[in-house]
Amino acid sequence: MRFTTTSSILLTLFACAQAHLNLIYPTSRGPNHATQLTAPCGGKNDFSNNRTLFNPDGGPVAMTSSHPDSGIEINFCPSSSDCSSNDNFNITLVPTFLAIGAGPFCLPNVTIPDSLYPANRSSYLDGTIQVISYSDDGELYNCADVTISPQGAQVSSQCVNATGASSAPWKGSLAHSEESASASESGASATPTVAASSSAASSAMVSAGLLGTMLFSLVLVTM
């Protein structure tokens, strides 16, 4: 996919502005504003034939949110036929952290664990990426069907962050995260809590790579 101007990005984000949580990249299963409270994929239970190639060594996960702050968690179901319940999404790619700021939000380097995908990177693996947003509306769900492949993009022009977007540790609820949000917004260092099940690469990505994507939010990228 080739973008010649930033207008394509802005039009996409504008079209999704009314959504609680919209998964921009990888491509989601489709609009689901009215059913996003339904696990595991926001009411979109059918697999999409439009799978996105996702690089196991690190690919972007981009979204938009209408909430000023929310807990974000990213999971994976390693199956091409059965991702029908939350129990199937038993691989945590990014443990829950507090995302601060409404609008576009992107994690630039989400990795697939080596234990899940062969180290020689010579084969393909179908699966589904699940994004959960813990917000004042409840738990919101969105899914994208992917094929794990070294041919997947490691950068995307759709990976942008709203001005002032930041992250902080998740303390179990939005109310308990207010202190961390205030510290982050005032310029204090905030490193999200990392669960033992996450990969080292994902941990480093959340703490150090998030705001770095702002540097290319208006740069044209060829995919």
Secondary structure by P-SEA (a helix, b strand, c coil): cccccaaaaaaaaaaacccccccccccccccccccccccccccccccccccccccccbbbbbbcccccbbbbbbbbbccccccccccccccccccbbbbcccccccccccccccccccccccbbbbbbbbbbbbccccbbbbbbbbbbcccccccccccccccccbbbbbccccccaaaaaaaaaacccccccccccccaaaaaaaacccccccccccccccc
